[in-house]
Amino acid sequence: TQHNNIFSQEIDQLNEVMAARDVPRRLRFELRQYWHEQDSMRKISMYYDSVSKLSPMLRREVCNFVHEDFIYNLPFFRGIDCITDLTMGFNFAAFGQADHFGELWTVYVIERGLISRFGRFGGEGTTWGEDFVLDDITLCYDATAFALTFVEVLSLPKDTLVEIMSRHPIDRRVLRK
């Protein structure tokens, strides 16, 4: 497929750059491994690009089907009708093993991989940052996570939530409760 051809070309370019820069063998291996892991992120990006081109009704059906598990695991989103806008508002990111990541006023959902936070482990479906709905930063927990493996996460910053809720006043009232 075209995706596989592009991926192969990118790997070839990466190998050429590493050879030209005389990158150590161990680091070359890590870079190629990370690049392979990133391939799933490219597919997710293609999915969102495709979904954004659908009619509103089809987009709603696809988003509800694909994302209902994690959306309804976030208790403050229960009873909200603007699920499509919420799921389209999430960002995707990937982190390599041993990366630290996480920002205040952002909710996170692990799509793939393992993390550690405050001495506890989390895998697929793990969420944190639910305190992003609060206005007082002193009430928020540290959002930093440590990637134990390659990790793919969805994240929704508070400013994106506020913007989405401004278009859905009824849902905004449900969320405030």
C-alpha positions in Angstrom: 0.0 0.0 0.0 1.0 3.6 -0.3 1.3 3.9 3.5 3.8 1.0 3.5 5.8 2.6 0.7 6.0 5.9 2.5 7.0 4.1 5.7 9.8 2.2 3.9 11.1 5.4 2.3 11.2 7.1 5.7 13.1 4.2 7.3 15.6 4.4 4.4 16.0 8.1 5.0 16.5 7.5 8.7 19.1 4.8 8.0 21.0 7.2 5.6 21.1 10.0 8.1 22.3 7.7 10.9 25.0 6.3 8.7 26.1 9.7 7.6 26.3 10.9 11.2 28.0 7.7 12.4 25.3 7.1 15.0 26.3 4.3 17.4 24.7 0.9 16.7 22.7 0.8 20.0 21.2 4.2 19.3 20.4 3.2 15.7 18.5 0.3 17.0 16.5 2.5 19.4 15.7 5.0 16.7 14.4 2.3 14.3 12.4 0.7 17.1 10.8 4.1 18.0 10.1 4.7 14.3 8.3 1.4 14.0 6.3 2.2 17.1 5.4 5.6 15.7 3.9 3.9 12.6 0.7 3.2 14.6 0.5 7.0 15.4 0.6 7.7 11.7 -2.3 5.4 11.1 -4.3 7.1 13.9 -3.5 10.4 12.3 -4.9 9.1 9.0 -8.0 7.8 10.8 -8.7 11.3 12.2 -8.1 12.9 8.9 -10.6 10.5 7.3 -13.2 10.9 10.0 -13.0 14.7 9.8 -14.1 14.4 6.1 -17.3 12.5 7.0 -20.7 14.0 7.2 -21.7 15.1 10.8 -24.0 12.1 11.3 -21.4 9.5 10.1 -18.7 11.2 12.1 -20.8 11.0 15.2 -21.6 7.3 14.7 -17.9 6.5 14.1 -16.6 8.5 17.0 -19.2 7.1 19.4 -18.4 3.5 18.3 -14.6 3.9 18.4 -14.2 6.0 21.5 -17.2 5.2 23.7 -15.2 3.0 26.0 -12.7 5.6 27.2 -15.1 8.5 27.1 -17.5 6.9 29.4 -14.7 5.8 31.7 -14.2 9.5 32.4 -17.1 10.1 34.9 -17.6 13.8 34.2 -18.3 13.1 30.5 -21.3 10.8 31.3 -24.5 12.3 30.2 -22.9 14.7 27.7 -24.1 14.7 24.1 -21.1 16.4 22.4 -19.0 13.2 22.4 -18.1 13.7 18.7 -16.6 17.1 19.3 -14.8 15.8 22.4 -13.2 12.9 20.7 -12.2 15.0 17.7 -10.6 17.5 20.3 -8.3 14.9 21.8 -4.6 15.0 20.7 -2.5 12.0 20.1 1.1 11.7 21.3 3.7 9.0 21.6 6.5 8.7 24.2 9.5 6.5 24.2 10.5 4.3 27.1 11.8 6.3 30.1 10.2 9.6 28.8 8.5 11.8 31.4 5.3 13.6 30.2 2.2 15.2 31.5 0.9 18.7 32.0 -1.5 20.3 34.4 -5.1 20.9 33.3 -5.0 18.1 30.8 -6.8 14.8 30.9 -4.9 11.7 29.6 -6.0 8.3 28.4 -3.5 5.5 27.6 -4.1 3.9 24.3 -1.1 1.6 24.4 1.8 0.9 26.6 2.6 1.1 30.3 3.2 4.0 32.6 4.0 4.7 36.2 2.5 7.5 38.3 3.0 7.9 42.1 4.3 4.3 42.3 1.3 2.8 40.5 1.2 1.2 37.1 -1.2 2.0 34.4 -1.9 0.5 31.0 -4.5 0.6 28.2 -7.5 2.6 29.3 -5.8 4.2 32.3 -6.9 7.8 32.8 -5.6 10.7 34.9 -5.8 14.5 35.0 -9.6 14.5 35.7 -8.9 17.5 38.0 -8.5 19.5 34.8 -12.0 20.7 35.3 -11.0 22.6 38.4 -10.1 26.3 38.2 -7.7 26.4 41.2 -4.3 25.0 40.3 -3.4 24.3 43.9 -6.1 21.6 44.0 -4.6 19.7 41.0 -2.4 16.7 41.3 1.0 16.5 39.5 0.1 15.2 36.0 3.6 13.8 35.3 3.8 10.1 34.1 6.8 7.9 33.4 6.7 5.7 30.3 7.8 2.2 31.2 7.4 1.1 27.5 6.6 3.0 24.3 3.3 4.8 25.1 0.5 6.2 23.0 -1.8 8.6 24.7 -4.8 10.7 24.0 -4.9 14.1 25.7 -7.5 16.8 26.1 -6.3 20.2 27.4 -8.6 22.3 29.5 -8.7 25.1 26.9 -9.9 22.7 24.2 -12.6 21.5 26.6 -13.7 25.1 27.4 -13.8 25.9 23.6 -15.9 22.8 22.9 -18.3 23.5 25.8 -18.8 27.1 24.6 -20.5 25.5 21.5 -22.6 23.2 23.7 -24.2 25.2 26.5 -26.5 22.4 27.7 -23.5 20.0 28.0 -21.6 22.7 29.8 -24.3 22.8 32.5 -24.2 18.9 32.8 -20.4 19.1 33.1 -20.4 21.7 35.8 -22.6 19.5 38.0 
